[in-house]
Amino acid sequence: IPESGHKYYLQFSTRDYRTGEDAGNCLATVLYPKKKSPPVVNIKCSHTKEKKEIQEEDNRIYQMIRHQSKPITGNNIPDSYGHIEPALEPVWALAVAGSSSIMWQKSTETFRYSLAQVKSVRQWIRKDDFIEFDYTVLLHEIPTQEIISCHMRLMWLPGHPLKVKHFCGSESRGLDEGSGAESGSAAGPLAEKGPKF
């Protein structure tokens, strides 16, 4: 599109991150502006899971985290053999959801990112019902093959959007806000305005 950038029309299928089961189909448009800014995304998806089933799964993950006897901490998830301890799977799932907002912000037509590893994670104890974690995540930048370290603070309560703030070491502009999605599931990150870490 002259003066605006490149617009793409996509049709794709999705799968459940944990089980690998078919999760539905999506139609999307993605505009990469000529100026350096995040892509503009419009997306519509049909889901194979019922909303109630998604809410039940979110609740199960939430309850597992809330009923820990002490704050959750961890390092090197997955480990060098690709193994994730079962007790840390919910923490990994939240890291995947939260880091997707970082990858959305940083991706361009020529660069994309994937979550390589959670270097460290620490749970914050809150007086309200939200759960909160501090992560250091390592993102794999493609095609450069560089590993980018990012600090990510994540807050979540089922039925509410995931709130993500982040700062990546290779960026000089300071705190980046997380990106938005409409879902209240842990699969739907949403920005939260607020102070730096």
Phi, psi and chi 1 to 4 in degrees:
 res  aa     phi    psi   chi1   chi2   chi3   chi4
   1 ILE       -  114.1  -58.2  171.0      -      -
   2 PRO   -52.4  138.8  -22.4   31.3      -      -
   3 GLU    69.0   -9.3  -53.4  -56.5  -42.5      -
   4 SER  -110.3  -51.0  -65.4      -      -      -
   5 GLY   145.6 -161.6      -      -      -      -
   6 HIS  -102.8  133.2  -67.3  139.6      -      -
   7 LYS  -114.6  133.8 -169.9  170.6 -167.7  176.5
   8 TYR  -118.3  143.3  -62.6   85.9      -      -
   9 TYR  -113.1  126.2  -63.6   86.2      -      -
  10 LEU  -127.6  145.8  -57.0  128.2      -      -
  11 GLN  -129.8  126.7 -179.8  176.8   -2.8      -
  12 PHE  -151.8  162.5   57.3   94.2      -      -
  13 SER  -104.9  157.1   59.2      -      -      -
  14 THR  -122.2  161.9   60.4      -      -      -
  15 ARG  -137.3  154.4   61.9 -179.9  174.1   83.3
  16 ASP   -65.9  128.4 -176.4  -68.9      -      -
  17 TYR   -61.3  -41.8 -178.8   78.7      -      -
  18 ARG   -76.9  -48.7  -89.9 -173.6  -20.9   95.3
  19 THR   -94.1  -21.1   65.0      -      -      -
  20 GLY    81.7    1.2      -      -      -      -
  21 GLU   -71.1  153.5  -65.1  172.6   -1.5      -
  22 ASP   -57.7  130.1  176.4   35.3      -      -
  23 ALA  -114.6   -3.0      -      -      -      -
  24 GLY   132.2 -179.6      -      -      -      -
  25 ASN  -120.7  153.0  -64.8  -54.4      -      -
  26 CYS  -135.3  149.3  -60.8      -      -      -
  27 LEU  -118.6  136.1  -65.8  169.7      -      -
  28 ALA  -145.9  154.1      -      -      -      -
  29 THR  -120.6  139.5   58.9      -      -      -
  30 VAL  -131.1  122.7 -179.7      -      -      -
  31 LEU  -109.7  120.0  171.9   66.4      -      -
  32 TYR   -95.4  106.0  -75.5  100.3      -      -
  33 PRO   -65.2  153.3  -16.3   29.2      -      -
  34 LYS   -64.2  -39.0  -77.0 -172.1  174.0 -176.8
  35 LYS   -75.9  156.1   58.8 -178.0 -176.8  170.5
  36 LYS   -75.5  101.8 -171.9  176.8  179.1 -171.3
  37 SER  -156.1  163.1   60.5      -      -      -
  38 PRO   -61.2  153.7  -19.9   29.9      -      -
  39 PRO   -63.7  151.8   18.7  -26.4      -      -
  40 VAL   -96.6  118.5  178.7      -      -      -
  41 VAL  -118.7  130.4  178.6      -      -      -
  42 ASN  -120.7  127.8  -71.0  -53.2      -      -
  43 ILE  -141.0  141.5 -172.4  166.0      -      -
  44 LYS  -132.1  128.7  -70.2 -174.7 -179.1  168.1
  45 CYS  -127.1  147.0  -63.4      -      -      -
  46 SER  -105.9  130.5   63.7      -      -      -
  47 HIS  -103.5  142.6  -59.5  -72.0      -      -
  48 THR   -86.1  -23.0   55.6      -      -      -
  49 LYS   -87.9  143.5  -84.8 -171.1  177.5  178.2
  50 GLU   -70.9  149.4  -64.8  -69.0  -35.5      -
  51 LYS   -57.2  -38.9 -169.7  171.8 -174.7  177.6
  52 LYS   -61.7  -40.7 -175.9  179.2  178.4 -172.5
  53 GLU   -64.6  -40.1 -167.9  179.1  -11.8      -
  54 ILE   -64.4  -44.1  -66.3  169.5      -      -
  55 GLN   -62.6  -40.0  -70.5  169.5  -21.3      -
  56 GLU   -64.2  -40.5  -73.6  171.1   -1.9      -
  57 GLU   -66.8  -43.0 -169.3  171.0  -25.4      -
  58 ASP   -58.4  -44.2  -79.0   -6.8      -      -
  59 ASN   -63.1  -40.8 -122.1   -2.2      -      -
  60 ARG   -60.8  -46.2 -174.9 -175.8   56.4   75.9
  61 ILE   -62.5  -44.7  -69.0  170.6      -      -
  62 TYR   -59.8  -47.0  175.0   78.9      -      -
  63 GLN   -64.8  -38.2  -67.3  -57.8  -30.6      -
  64 MET   -59.2  -42.3  -83.8 -175.9    5.4      -
  65 ILE   -71.2  -44.7  -66.2  169.6      -      -
  66 ARG   -65.1  -29.5  -74.7  -69.6  -76.1 -172.3
  67 HIS   -96.8   20.6  -71.2   98.1      -      -
  68 GLN   -72.2  144.9  -62.6  -68.5  -38.5      -
  69 SER   -75.3  -22.9   57.1      -      -      -
  70 LYS  -143.6  162.2   58.3 -177.1 -177.2  175.9
  71 PRO   -56.2  141.5  -22.1   31.2      -      -
  72 ILE   -78.9  133.3  -62.2  169.8      -      -
  73 THR  -135.0  156.1   59.9      -      -      -
  74 GLY  -168.4  162.0      -      -      -      -
  75 ASN  -139.8  150.2  -66.3  -62.3      -      -
  76 ASN    50.3   66.9  -57.6  -37.6      -      -
  77 ILE  -113.3  117.9  -51.5  165.0      -      -
  78 PRO   -71.5  165.6   25.4  -30.4      -      -
  79 ASP   -75.2 -176.4   63.8   19.6      -      -
  80 SER   -66.7  -11.4   55.3      -      -      -
  81 TYR  -100.1    3.8  -59.6  101.8      -      -
  82 GLY    82.8   10.8      -      -      -      -
  83 HIS   -90.1  138.3  175.8   73.4      -      -
  84 ILE  -120.7  124.9  -60.9  172.5      -      -
  85 GLU   -60.4  136.9  -70.1  179.5   39.2      -
  86 PRO   -52.5  -37.0  -28.1   35.3      -      -
  87 ALA   -66.0  -21.8      -      -      -      -
  88 LEU   -99.8    0.3  -66.4  175.4      -      -
  89 GLU   -59.9  -42.0  -76.8 -179.8    6.7      -
  90 PRO   -62.8  -35.4  -21.5   31.7      -      -
  91 VAL   -66.5  -40.3  175.3      -      -      -
  92 TRP   -64.6  -43.6  170.9 -104.5      -      -
  93 ALA   -59.9  -41.8      -      -      -      -
  94 LEU   -67.2  -36.0  -74.1  172.1      -      -
  95 ALA   -64.1  -40.3      -      -      -      -
  96 VAL   -61.9  -47.4  169.6      -      -      -
  97 ALA   -64.0  -46.4      -      -      -      -
  98 GLY   -67.3  -41.9      -      -      -      -
  99 SER   -69.7  -20.0   64.3      -      -      -
 100 SER   -62.3  -30.4   68.3      -      -      -
 101 SER   -70.2  -35.2   75.2      -      -      -
 102 ILE   -65.3  -46.3  -57.7  172.7      -      -
 103 MET   -62.9  -38.0  -66.6 -176.3  -85.4      -
 104 TRP   -62.1  -43.6  177.7   82.6      -      -
 105 GLN   -65.5  -38.7  -71.0 -103.8  -31.0      -
 106 LYS   -88.4  -22.1  -67.9  179.3   70.6   57.1
 107 SER   -67.5  145.7  -68.9      -      -      -
 108 THR  -131.8 -174.7   66.8      -      -      -
 109 GLU   -65.5  -26.0  -74.1  179.4  -81.5      -
 110 THR  -109.1  -12.4   52.8      -      -      -
 111 PHE  -123.7  137.3  -71.2   94.8      -      -
 112 ARG  -138.1  167.3   67.2 -178.3  175.2   88.8
 113 TYR  -135.8  153.3  -61.1   85.1      -      -
 114 SER  -139.2  152.4   62.8      -      -      -
 115 LEU   -75.9  117.6  176.7   59.9      -      -
 116 ALA   -88.9  -44.5      -      -      -      -
 117 GLN  -165.6  148.5 -173.1  179.2   51.2      -
 118 VAL   -89.5  109.3  170.7      -      -      -
 119 LYS   -70.1  -41.9 -160.5   67.7 -173.6  152.1
 120 SER  -154.2  153.3   65.5      -      -      -
 121 VAL  -145.5  143.4   59.5      -      -      -
 122 ARG  -143.9  130.0  174.9 -177.4  163.8 -154.7
 123 GLN   -87.4  137.8 -176.9  179.6    8.6      -
 124 TRP   -97.3  136.7  -70.5   89.1      -      -
 125 ILE   -87.4  128.2  -61.0  -56.7      -      -
 126 ARG  -117.3  155.5  -60.6  177.3   54.4   92.9
 127 LYS   -84.0  -22.1  -65.2 -172.6 -170.8  -71.0
 128 ASP   -91.2 -169.8   60.6   14.8      -      -
 129 ASP   -85.7   -9.5  -68.7  -28.7      -      -
 130 PHE   -67.9  151.4  -80.9   83.8      -      -
 131 ILE  -105.1  145.7   54.7  174.9      -      -
 132 GLU  -138.6  136.9 -177.0  171.5   -0.4      -
 133 PHE  -133.9  146.7  -73.1   95.6      -      -
 134 ASP  -105.0  128.6  -97.2  -19.5      -      -
 135 TYR  -122.3  149.3  -72.6   92.1      -      -
 136 THR  -114.2  115.8  -60.3      -      -      -
 137 VAL  -114.0  148.6  -65.8      -      -      -
 138 LEU  -107.9  121.8  -58.5  179.5      -      -
 139 LEU  -105.2  137.4  -59.2 -177.8      -      -
 140 HIS   -92.4  118.1 -178.4 -155.9      -      -
 141 GLU   -92.1  129.1 -175.5  178.7   77.5      -
 142 ILE  -120.1  128.7  -59.8  165.7      -      -
 143 PRO   -98.4    0.8   34.4  -34.9      -      -
 144 THR   -70.0  -20.9   67.0      -      -      -
 145 GLN    69.5   11.7  -57.3  -58.1  -44.4      -
 146 GLU   -72.5  153.5  -75.7 -173.3   46.9      -
 147 ILE  -108.1  122.7  -62.6  -66.0      -      -
 148 ILE  -106.5  129.1  -48.7  -74.7      -      -
 149 SER   -94.4  130.4  177.0      -      -      -
 150 CYS  -131.0  140.0  -62.2      -      -      -
 151 HIS   -93.7  134.0 -179.1   90.5      -      -
 152 MET  -135.1  128.6  175.5  173.7   70.8      -
 153 ARG  -107.9  129.5  168.2  118.1   -0.2  131.9
 154 LEU  -129.5  133.9 -180.0  147.5      -      -
 155 MET  -126.7  140.8  -73.5  176.1   34.0      -
 156 TRP  -153.2  143.4  178.0   56.7      -      -
 157 LEU  -142.6  129.0  177.8   65.5      -      -
 158 PRO   -53.0  140.2  -28.0   36.4      -      -
 159 GLY    88.3   -6.4      -      -      -      -
 160 HIS  -121.5  150.8  -66.1   76.3      -      -
 161 PRO   -63.7  148.8  -19.0   30.6      -      -
 162 LEU   -68.1  132.2 -165.7   63.0      -      -
 163 LYS  -106.2  126.7  -63.3  177.3 -178.5 -179.6
 164 VAL  -132.0  130.8  177.6      -      -      -
 165 LYS  -121.9  145.7  -64.4  179.6 -171.2  177.4
 166 HIS  -151.4  159.5   71.7  -87.0      -      -
 167 PHE  -143.7  127.2  172.0   79.8      -      -
 168 CYS  -106.0  136.7  -64.8      -      -      -
 169 GLY   -56.9  -27.4      -      -      -      -
 170 SER   -85.1   -0.1   63.8      -      -      -
 171 GLU  -102.1  139.7  -63.8  166.2  -12.9      -
 172 SER  -102.1   -6.1   58.5      -      -      -
 173 ARG   -88.2    1.4   56.6 -177.9 -176.5 -170.5
 174 GLY    95.5 -147.0      -      -      -      -
 175 LEU   -73.5  129.9 -178.3   70.2      -      -
 176 ASP   -98.8  141.3  -79.6  -25.9      -      -
 177 GLU   -86.6  150.0  -62.1  -68.0  -16.9      -
 178 GLY   -67.6  163.2      -      -      -      -
 179 SER   -94.8  173.5   64.2      -      -      -
 180 GLY  -114.0  150.9      -      -      -      -
 181 ALA  -145.9  163.0      -      -      -      -
 182 GLU   -87.4  -20.3  -65.8  173.8    8.5      -
 183 SER   -67.7  145.0  172.5      -      -      -
 184 GLY   -90.2    0.6      -      -      -      -
 185 SER   -76.4  162.1  161.6      -      -      -
 186 ALA   -60.8  -13.7      -      -      -      -
 187 ALA   -81.8   -1.5      -      -      -      -
 188 GLY  -120.1   91.6      -      -      -      -
 189 PRO   -70.2  150.0   19.2  -24.0      -      -
 190 LEU  -145.8  142.9 -175.4   67.5      -      -
 191 ALA   -69.2  151.2      -      -      -      -
 192 GLU  -131.7  126.0  175.1 -167.0   26.5      -
 193 LYS   -80.3  142.8  -66.0 -164.5 -177.0  -64.4
 194 GLY   173.2 -177.3      -      -      -      -
 195 PRO   -70.7  167.6   27.8  -35.0      -      -
 196 LYS   -69.8  168.4  -66.3 -173.5 -179.9 -164.9
 197 PHE   -61.8      -  -65.5  106.6      -      -
